[in-house]
Amino acid sequence: MTDPQKQPVPGASVVALHGPSGTRYEAATRADGRFSLPGMRVGGPYTVTATLTGFQPQTVKDVIVSLGVATDLELTLGQAAIT
């Protein structure tokens, strides 16, 4: 996960929601901006949402997970508007 300047965003919360079952998987991004969600159900669709205070959340829908294959998502959190 990166910011608009392509810098890693550590400490962001990532939630994957399995649509058919409602099962939630949660993780936080590491110092390099990457995250892992082990043990997820094969298939999908999943809705993946990344959030961090001071940034606009980003959601990716219709993510499909295959057995034994890493699924890479490129997420970019934009700066939240200051009011």
C-alpha positions as CSV (number, residue, x, y, z in Angstrom):
1,M,0.0,0.0,0.0
2,T,1.3,3.4,-0.9
3,D,0.4,7.1,-0.7
4,P,0.0,9.3,-3.8
5,Q,3.8,9.8,-3.9
6,K,4.4,6.0,-4.1
7,Q,5.8,5.9,-0.5
8,P,4.8,2.9,1.7
9,V,2.0,3.4,4.2
10,P,2.7,1.4,7.4
11,G,0.0,0.8,10.0
12,A,-3.0,1.0,7.8
13,S,-5.9,-1.3,8.6
14,V,-6.9,-3.8,5.9
15,V,-10.2,-5.7,6.1
16,A,-11.2,-8.4,3.6
17,L,-14.9,-9.3,3.7
18,H,-16.0,-12.6,2.1
19,G,-19.3,-11.8,0.4
20,P,-21.1,-15.2,0.5
21,S,-20.3,-16.0,4.2
22,G,-19.6,-12.6,5.7
23,T,-16.3,-13.8,7.1
24,R,-13.9,-11.0,7.9
25,Y,-10.1,-11.1,7.7
26,E,-8.0,-8.3,9.1
27,A,-4.4,-7.2,9.0
28,A,-2.2,-4.1,9.3
29,T,0.3,-3.0,6.8
30,R,4.0,-3.5,7.7
31,A,6.8,-0.9,7.4
32,D,7.1,-1.7,3.6
33,G,3.4,-1.1,3.1
34,R,2.7,-4.7,2.4
35,F,0.2,-6.9,4.2
36,S,-0.8,-10.6,4.4
37,L,-4.1,-12.2,5.1
38,P,-3.4,-15.9,5.6
39,G,-6.0,-18.6,5.8
40,M,-8.6,-17.0,3.6
41,R,-11.4,-19.0,2.0
42,V,-10.7,-19.9,-1.6
43,G,-12.9,-18.1,-4.1
44,G,-14.8,-15.0,-3.3
45,P,-15.8,-12.4,-4.1
46,Y,-14.1,-10.4,-1.4
47,T,-14.4,-6.7,-0.8
48,V,-11.0,-5.3,0.5
49,T,-11.0,-2.0,2.4
50,A,-7.9,-0.1,3.6
51,T,-8.1,2.7,6.1
52,L,-5.8,4.9,8.1
53,T,-6.5,8.2,10.0
54,G,-5.7,11.2,7.8
55,F,-6.2,9.3,4.5
56,Q,-9.2,8.5,2.4
57,P,-10.2,4.9,2.6
58,Q,-9.8,2.7,-0.5
59,T,-12.0,-0.2,-1.4
60,V,-11.5,-2.9,-4.0
61,K,-14.5,-5.1,-4.9
62,D,-14.8,-8.6,-6.5
63,V,-11.4,-9.9,-5.5
64,I,-11.0,-13.6,-6.1
65,V,-8.6,-15.8,-4.1
66,S,-7.0,-19.0,-5.6
67,L,-5.6,-21.9,-3.7
68,G,-1.8,-21.6,-3.3
69,V,-1.5,-18.4,-5.3
70,A,-0.7,-15.0,-3.8
71,T,-3.2,-12.3,-4.9
72,D,-1.4,-8.9,-5.1
73,L,-3.5,-5.8,-4.7
74,E,-2.1,-2.3,-5.4
75,L,-3.8,0.1,-3.0
76,T,-3.1,3.8,-2.8
77,L,-4.4,5.8,0.1
78,G,-5.0,9.5,-0.8
79,Q,-4.7,12.3,1.7
80,A,-8.0,13.2,3.4
81,A,-9.3,16.7,2.8
82,I,-8.6,19.1,5.7
83,T,-11.7,21.0,6.9
